Amino acid sequence: MTLLEVKNLEVTYPGGVAAVRGVDLSLTAGQKVGVAGESGCGKSTLALALLRLLPPGTRVTGEILLNGEDVLTMRWGRVRAVRWAGASIVFQGAMHSLNPVHRIGDQIAEPVLLHQGATAAQARKRTGELLEQAGLPASRATAYPHELSGGQRQRVMIAMALACAPQLIIADEPTTALDVMIQAQILNLLERLVTDQDLGLIMISHDLAVLADICDRLVVMYAGRIIEEGPAQEVYENALHPYAKALSASFSHIGDPTSRFAPRGLPGDPPDPSELPSGCAFHPRCGEAVDVCLTEDQVLRGAGRGRRAACVHVPVPAVSTGTATEGTQEPATPAPDTRSAP
């Protein structure tokens, strides 16, 4: 059963800044989908759009179907309920999300009291259960945020996100600024909760290695669009789009001396959403761009085994014929580079 289905989502900020452009995304219960890309590629805007958390004046079109119900057409009272019982978000930077003058137990209990009609005693009991689920003792409910470490505060955020038993968790860079040991603990916690409670998880990060480790599928965004998607390990280890390749190559691979002594990166920055280049938005930074990339935007095309990529160089699986073995494909010939030599 499809838990979340996003269809042709467009998000435009005041002033005509197109932050998300025609995104399609689907998620089933128990599935973990990673969304990757550099800062400014539209990842967090996508996350905020899913629960209508964008600032006033933002234009949003398309469909966001949560259990078949369009979030974009819901009444505000229904949206408030869905934000806790249907889906919830774990934001990056827990210290900015927690109220510093309230004990963490009171902050976790608040949605339980408001949205589930629990008594004070029931809310306290539920708070203790949630803290223990998140790997903290129930006694920490009396602590203030500043009395906890960064990893403990992130666990509080996860406990709060689970307060009203949502079906979907959206984690926006939940391990930012945490050391690698604590990061691993938080990621393992999220993975375990998704498995044990059959939740859907959308995990947002710039780190493909992290996403490939815990997610089933991986989506790579650039300039507000999905430019590649497929099984997480396949996209990480054998990316098809030049941007996804560069993003994967920017992380050192353990045991690979080439990546250790000659790390690769990507020159330049993502384009300003208000001044996108013509054609494929990635072509100014792409070493494989050809003439058509400068004039024609590329759309996602099937690349076999549940993979899609938006690049003119991506091979298109051949249709099986009577003389070919079923499931084989002809190698595609890349478009010729007809640009004049410098």
N, C-alpha and C positions, 0 to 999 in steps of 0.2 A: 504494500500500500504506500502511495506517495504521501509523504508528510508535508513537504514544501515544494512548490513549483513556481518558479519565477519566469514570467514570459515577457520578452521584449521590454525590459525595464530601462527607463530613461530618467535620469536625475539631472536637472539643470538648476544651478544656484542663481540667485539674483545677479543680473548683469550679463546673463547668457553664458555662464560658465558650465559647460557640459561635463559633469564629473563621472557619470555612468551612461554608457551609450549602447542600448540594445542588448542587455545581458539576459541570457536564458540559463536557468539553473534548476536542478531538481535534486531531491533528497528523500530517502526512505527512512523509516524508523530503524535504528540500530546502525545507520551508515554514518561514516565520518568523511566529510569533504573539506579539503584544505584549499584556501584561496591565497595565492602568493603574488608578489609583485613589489616593486620599489615604492617608496613613499610618493604619493601623488598619483597613483595608478587607479584609485577608485575603490580600494578594498574596504576601508572604514565607511565610506559613503554608502556602499552596498549594504553593509551590516546595519547601519542606522536606518536605511530606507525600509528594511524588512519589517521594522516595528514602528514606522512613522515617527522617528525621533529626530528628523531633520529640522533645521531652523525655519521659522516662518518665511514665506516668500519663495521657498524652493518649489519648483515645478516637478512633479513626479507623474509619469505615465507608464502604462503597461499593466501587468497583473502580478500580484503576490498572493498566491493561493496557499493558505495554511489550513491543512485538512479540508481543502476544497472551498474555503471561505476567503474572499478577497479582502486582504488587510486594508487596501487603499480605499475601499468603499464602506468600511465599517463606521458605525457611529462611534463617537469618542468614548462613551461609556464602555462599549464593547472592546475597543482598542485597549483601554486601561486594564481590563480583565485578561485579555489575551497576552499582554506584555508579561504577565506573571504566570498564568496557568497554561498558556499555549506555548510561549517562547520567552526566553530571558537572555540577557547579555552579561557576559563577564568582560568588563572594560579593562583596557591596559592602564596601569598606574592606579593600584588600589587606594593609595593614600589620597588621591584626588576624588575618589568615588565614595569613600567613607566619611561620615560626619565626625570631625575630631573631638567634639564635645559630648558625644553620646557613646555609651558602652556598646560594644559590638552585638551583645545579646539583644539589646533593644532594637538595633537596626535590622537584625535578622528577623525578629519577631513581628516587626511592623507590617510587612505584606501578609503574614499569616493572620494577623488580627483584622486587617482591612479586607482582604479578599476571600478568606475562608471562614470568617465569622467565628473564629476560635475564642475561647475564654482566655484570660491572662495565664491561668495555670496550664492550659493546653498549649498556648504559644510558647511558654517557657520550656515545656517538655519537648516540643517540636524543635526548638532552637538547639537544645542539647543533642538531640538526635542528628540534626544537620551538621553541627560542629564535629561530631564523632565520624560521620560519613566523610567529612572533608579532611579527616586526619588530625583533628584537634580535640583535646579533652573538653567535656562540657563545662568544666569549671572556668574556662577562658571566656565565658559569656560576660563576665563582669569586667573584663579588661577594656581599656580605651585603645583606639587604633595605634597611638604612638607607643604603646607598651608591647606591641607585637613586631616581629621581624617582617621583612618584605614578603618572604614566602608564606608566613602565617597570615598576613593580611590578604594575600591572594587566595588562600584557602577560605578565608571568611567571605570573600566575594563569590567563590564557588558555592559555598553553603547558602548564601543569600539568593543566588540564582536558582537553587533547587528548592527554595522555600515553599512554593506552591505547586510542586511536582509538574514542571513543564515537560512538554514532549520534545522541545527543540532548545538546544543551548548554542548560543553564538558567542564564541570566544575571540575577542579582538586583541591579538598580541598579549595573551595573558601572562607570558613569562618575560616581558620586557624588563630589563635592568636586574634580573635575578641571575645569580651565579649558576654554572652549569649543573651542579649537584641538585640545587633546589628546583631548577627548571625541569630536570628529569623527573623529580618527585611530583611536580604539578601536572606534567604531561601524563605520567602514569596514572595519577588520580583521575584526570578527565577521561582517559581511555577506559579505566575500570568502571567509572560511573555510567558511561555510555553503554558498555556491555551489560552490566548488571541490571540497569533500569530500562534497557532497550530505547535509549534516547537517540535523537538525531543530533549531530554535532557539525557546526560550521566553524572551522578553525582558521583564523586569519593571521598570516605572518609573512615576513619577507624572507624567511629561512626555509628554503625548499627541503633541506636535510631533515629538519624537525617535522615538517608536514609529511614527507615521504615515510617517516618512521611510524607515525601513528594513524595516518589517514588512509582510507580505502581509495578515494579518488582525489585528484589534484587539478585545480583550476588556476591558470596563470593569467593575470590581468595586465594590460598595458594601455595607457591613455583611455581608461574608462571602458575598455572592451575585454572580453575573454579572447585570448589569442591562442591558447592551447588548453586542452583538457583530456584526461584519460586516467587509467590506473596509476596510482601515486608513484609506485616504484618505477614503472616504465617511463613516466614523464621525467622523473628525476635522473634516471640513469641513461635514458636515450631520448632526450627532448628532440622535437621535430622543428619547432619554430626557432629562428636564430636568437630571439630574446630569451626564450626559455633555456636554450643551450647556454647562453652567457650567464644567466642567473644561476644555473646549476654549477657552472664552472667556477663561479666566484667563491665557492666554498671548498676548502681543502678536503680531500678524501683520505681517510686514514689508511696508511699502507701504500699510498701512491706517491712516490718521490717526485713525479712531475708536477703534481698540484702543490706539493710542499715547497719546492724550490723555485718554481716558476708559476706563481698564482696568476690567474687570469681575471680580468675585470671587464667592465664595459664603459667606454668613455662617454662623457656627457651626462645629461639628466633627462628624465621624462619630459615631454613637452608641456607647456602651459596649457591647461584645458581651454582657456579662452582664445588661444592662438594655435590651434592644431595645424600641422602641415597638411598639404594636399596628399591624396593617395593614402598609402599605408603610413600610419602615424609613426612607425618605427624606422622608416627608411633613412632618416638623417643619421642614425646611429648604426645602421646595418651594413656589415661588410659583404652581404650577399645580395644587396638590392640590385634590381635591374630596372629598365625603363618603365615597365608597367607598374612597378611599385610606387613611382613618383606621381602617377596620375590616377590609379585605380585602387580604392581601398579593398583589402582582402577579407573575405568572409570565411567563417569556419567551414571546413570541408572534412568529410570522413576520411580517416587514415587507417582503418582496420582495427579490430580488437577493441572496440569501444573508445577509440581515440579520434580526436578532431584537432585541427590546427588551421590557423588563418595565415597561410603563407603560399606564395606562388610556387615554391619549390617542394611543397609537400606532395608525395606520391599519392595518386588517387587509385584505390583498389580496383583492379580490372574485373569486369563482369565475367563470371565463369562461362566457358563455352564448351562445346562438345569435345574439343581437342585438348582442353586444358584440365588439369586436375582441380577439383573443387577446392576453393580456399586459397589458390595461388593468385599472384598478381604480377602484372608486368611492371618493371621499373619505369617510373615516369621520367621523361626527359625534361630537365629544368629549362625554364624560359631563358633564351639567350640574352646575354648582356650586350645591348646595342648602344650603350653610351659611348661617347667619343673618348678616346684615351687622352689623358692630360698631356 
